[in-house]
């Protein structure tokens, strides 16, 4: 497929323009608005697929700044992984949101920012250089803030301010990396292997490595890396369609994606591997993995429990990336894709329980599995996958991560593998305690006397993703081989 490189602008601009069109147009009824949103969402997903395959390799630079800074978009193997994951999940998330948001106020405003966020996320995915990615990275924080504080009460506004402070603070640290790469690298372009010359910078390696650690921690804020993880559970106050995207797809994976780009395509692993600039990020990842899982075990609120689980699992992705090997990056990308599918399903289930059954805490879920069979069947599948039970897809990604960590041979690699194993054991506790309570309530417990499975707009995404968790676990070869090629820089 031979397309003009300018075509890649369409998947970025179409959802942004159509999203803000909701603030201008006045739809007479729910159906017309929903068709408008879902139509443009599906169109964007199709445009993303075409752009990812048809605009591969050649970059387009619509805007240039003085010096060596440009805004450019391009499709390569790495951008395809993130863009296609987002493009696949977003139409289902929008479908779920139509039913979930029906009783809420301000739906036009909600769907305007919700749809525009799709385009900004794709801007990160298709960025041709660090300058462009940084711009869209900042825009992602700003455009999702109205979604976090959708209720516009005192509590949600406080959480939105916390979300802003954490993420803008992280972006400030990341900006140091942008300046450094631009000046010493001579370009901010994404080039596999990096743009810094190790030999030329041999006298400044301490500075280079220090800037990398600061940049890693800056971009790591969006991925809830310790000690900046507190914003993510707090943001679960937002409507579930928002938290599902924040905690499974857009915002958190944007942080992981940015770290992968900076590590492998700007700094390069040659300068970093085997030094303290590798050990410090690995240590932070290991701490976050165990901490997030431990907090999930203790958390009584259903949705916040899943949020702390996300804190842990995002650092699986970062741990794989910080191994700075092809095997580690393969495991990282595999977990990014599979965790996105698993966790968005779990959040959809939690959202259905909170809106239909009006239950917010795990202690209130006794016997609810019988009242919401489809919802808790999907939650059980996501629990099996998140633990890493074969033949579900979570087993594949965790196996690849642990194998890469152990094969690395370093002390930190071994500790990282142990951390993943410990986290998996804790995952059994915090996920299956919900499943057991839902299906097998204890004697004397008050059974949940309300709730039923939600409408088809909410159940269809759960069922589709539940089946997908099993199929990608049974037949992972095509996907994992493609991800391995991307990790090796072959596409």
ChimeraX attribute file (.defattr): number of C-alpha atoms within 10 A of each C-alpha:
attribute: neighborCount
match mode: 1-to-1
recipient: residues
	/A:1	8
	/A:2	8
	/A:3	13
	/A:4	11
	/A:5	19
	/A:6	16
	/A:7	17
	/A:8	26
	/A:9	21
	/A:10	16
	/A:11	28
	/A:12	25
	/A:13	18
	/A:14	19
	/A:15	28
	/A:16	20
	/A:17	15
	/A:18	19
	/A:19	27
	/A:20	18
	/A:21	15
	/A:22	21
	/A:23	14
	/A:24	11
	/A:25	10
	/A:26	11
	/A:27	13
	/A:28	8
	/A:29	8
	/A:30	13
	/A:31	11
	/A:32	11
	/A:33	19
	/A:34	19
	/A:35	13
	/A:36	16
	/A:37	24
	/A:38	19
	/A:39	13
	/A:40	19
	/A:41	27
	/A:42	18
	/A:43	17
	/A:44	25
	/A:45	25
	/A:46	16
	/A:47	21
	/A:48	28
	/A:49	17
	/A:50	17
	/A:51	26
	/A:52	23
	/A:53	17
	/A:54	19
	/A:55	23
	/A:56	21
	/A:57	14
	/A:58	14
	/A:59	19
	/A:60	20
	/A:61	14
	/A:62	11
	/A:63	10
	/A:64	11
	/A:65	8
	/A:66	6
	/A:67	10
	/A:68	13
	/A:69	18
	/A:70	21
	/A:71	20
	/A:72	22
	/A:73	29
	/A:74	26
	/A:75	26
	/A:76	24
	/A:77	19
	/A:78	21
	/A:79	24
	/A:80	24
	/A:81	21
	/A:82	23
	/A:83	25
	/A:84	19
	/A:85	19
	/A:86	24
	/A:87	24
	/A:88	16
	/A:89	19
	/A:90	23
	/A:91	23
	/A:92	20
	/A:93	23
	/A:94	24
	/A:95	22
	/A:96	25
	/A:97	23
	/A:98	22
	/A:99	16
	/A:100	22
	/A:101	17
	/A:102	10
	/A:103	10
	/A:104	11
	/A:105	11
	/A:106	11
	/A:107	17
	/A:108	21
	/A:109	16
	/A:110	23
	/A:111	23
	/A:112	23
	/A:113	21
	/A:114	26
	/A:115	26
	/A:116	24
	/A:117	26
	/A:118	28
	/A:119	28
	/A:120	27
	/A:121	25
	/A:122	30
	/A:123	29
	/A:124	30
	/A:125	28
	/A:126	29
	/A:127	25
	/A:128	27
	/A:129	26
	/A:130	29
	/A:131	23
	/A:132	22
	/A:133	25
	/A:134	21
	/A:135	16
	/A:136	20
	/A:137	26
	/A:138	17
	/A:139	17
	/A:140	23
	/A:141	21
	/A:142	16
	/A:143	16
	/A:144	24
	/A:145	20
	/A:146	19
	/A:147	26
	/A:148	27
	/A:149	22
	/A:150	22
	/A:151	17
	/A:152	13
	/A:153	9
	/A:154	10
	/A:155	13
	/A:156	21
	/A:157	17
	/A:158	15
	/A:159	22
	/A:160	25
	/A:161	16
	/A:162	17
	/A:163	24
	/A:164	18
	/A:165	14
	/A:166	22
	/A:167	27
	/A:168	19
	/A:169	16
	/A:170	23
	/A:171	25
	/A:172	17
	/A:173	21
	/A:174	26
	/A:175	19
	/A:176	16
	/A:177	26
	/A:178	21
	/A:179	14
	/A:180	18
	/A:181	25
	/A:182	20
	/A:183	13
	/A:184	15
	/A:185	17
	/A:186	14
	/A:187	21
	/A:188	26
	/A:189	24
	/A:190	20
	/A:191	18
	/A:192	22
	/A:193	16
	/A:194	23
	/A:195	21
	/A:196	20
	/A:197	14
	/A:198	18
	/A:199	10
	/A:200	10
	/A:201	15
	/A:202	11
	/A:203	10
	/A:204	11
	/A:205	15
	/A:206	14
	/A:207	11
	/A:208	22
	/A:209	19
	/A:210	14
	/A:211	21
	/A:212	27
	/A:213	20
	/A:214	20
	/A:215	25
	/A:216	28
	/A:217	26
	/A:218	28
	/A:219	31
	/A:220	34
	/A:221	27
	/A:222	31
	/A:223	32
	/A:224	31
	/A:225	29
	/A:226	23
	/A:227	12
	/A:228	19
	/A:229	21
	/A:230	17
	/A:231	20
	/A:232	26
	/A:233	21
	/A:234	20
	/A:235	24
	/A:236	23
	/A:237	20
	/A:238	21
	/A:239	20
	/A:240	26
	/A:241	22
	/A:242	24
	/A:243	26
	/A:244	26
	/A:245	24
	/A:246	26
	/A:247	30
	/A:248	29
	/A:249	24
	/A:250	28
	/A:251	21
	/A:252	24
	/A:253	26
	/A:254	25
	/A:255	28
	/A:256	26
	/A:257	28
	/A:258	25
	/A:259	25
	/A:260	25
	/A:261	23
	/A:262	27
	/A:263	24
	/A:264	24
	/A:265	23
	/A:266	28
	/A:267	28
	/A:268	21
	/A:269	21
	/A:270	15
	/A:271	22
	/A:272	21
	/A:273	16
	/A:274	13
	/A:275	11
	/A:276	14
	/A:277	21
	/A:278	20
	/A:279	20
	/A:280	16
	/A:281	24
	/A:282	23
	/A:283	18
	/A:284	18
	/A:285	28
	/A:286	27
	/A:287	18
	/A:288	27
	/A:289	30
	/A:290	24
	/A:291	19
	/A:292	28
	/A:293	29
	/A:294	20
	/A:295	19
	/A:296	26
	/A:297	19
	/A:298	12
	/A:299	18
	/A:300	16
	/A:301	16
	/A:302	23
	/A:303	27
	/A:304	23
	/A:305	23
	/A:306	27
	/A:307	28
	/A:308	28
	/A:309	29
	/A:310	27
	/A:311	28
	/A:312	31
	/A:313	29
	/A:314	30
	/A:315	29
	/A:316	30
	/A:317	30
	/A:318	32
	/A:319	29
	/A:320	31
	/A:321	29
	/A:322	31
	/A:323	27
	/A:324	22
	/A:325	19
	/A:326	18
	/A:327	21
	/A:328	27
	/A:329	28
	/A:330	27
	/A:331	31
	/A:332	31
	/A:333	28
	/A:334	28
	/A:335	28
	/A:336	26
	/A:337	24
	/A:338	25
	/A:339	27
	/A:340	24
	/A:341	26
	/A:342	28
	/A:343	27
	/A:344	27
	/A:345	28
	/A:346	27
	/A:347	28
	/A:348	27
	/A:349	27
	/A:350	23
	/A:351	27
	/A:352	26
	/A:353	26
	/A:354	17
	/A:355	16
	/A:356	16
	/A:357	21
	/A:358	13
	/A:359	21
	/A:360	18
	/A:361	18
	/A:362	19
	/A:363	17
	/A:364	20
	/A:365	25
	/A:366	22
	/A:367	21
	/A:368	26
	/A:369	26
	/A:370	18
	/A:371	18
	/A:372	21
	/A:373	15
	/A:374	19
	/A:375	27
	/A:376	26
	/A:377	18
	/A:378	25
	/A:379	28
	/A:380	22
	/A:381	22
	/A:382	30
	/A:383	26
	/A:384	24
	/A:385	27
	/A:386	27
	/A:387	23
	/A:388	23
	/A:389	18
	/A:390	14
	/A:391	17
	/A:392	29
	/A:393	30
	/A:394	28
	/A:395	20
	/A:396	24
	/A:397	29
	/A:398	27
	/A:399	17
	/A:400	20
	/A:401	30
	/A:402	23
	/A:403	17
	/A:404	26
	/A:405	28
	/A:406	17
	/A:407	14
	/A:408	17
	/A:409	10
	/A:410	14
	/A:411	11
	/A:412	19
	/A:413	25
	/A:414	17
	/A:415	16
	/A:416	27
	/A:417	23
	/A:418	17
	/A:419	21
	/A:420	25
	/A:421	18
	/A:422	15
	/A:423	24
	/A:424	20
	/A:425	14
	/A:426	21
	/A:427	24
	/A:428	19
	/A:429	18
	/A:430	25
	/A:431	23
	/A:432	17
	/A:433	14
	/A:434	23
	/A:435	23
	/A:436	16
	/A:437	20
	/A:438	25
	/A:439	17
	/A:440	14
	/A:441	18
	/A:442	12
	/A:443	7
	/A:444	6
	/A:445	13
	/A:446	13
	/A:447	16
	/A:448	19
	/A:449	12
	/A:450	13
	/A:451	19
	/A:452	18
	/A:453	20
	/A:454	22
	/A:455	13
	/A:456	13
	/A:457	17
	/A:458	24
	/A:459	19
	/A:460	16
	/A:461	22
	/A:462	31
	/A:463	19
	/A:464	14
	/A:465	22
	/A:466	23
	/A:467	15
	/A:468	17
	/A:469	26
	/A:470	20
	/A:471	14
	/A:472	19
	/A:473	22
	/A:474	14
	/A:475	13
	/A:476	16
	/A:477	12
	/A:478	9
	/A:479	13
	/A:480	19
	/A:481	12
	/A:482	17
	/A:483	25
	/A:484	20
	/A:485	15
	/A:486	22
	/A:487	25
	/A:488	16
	/A:489	17
	/A:490	12
	/A:491	17
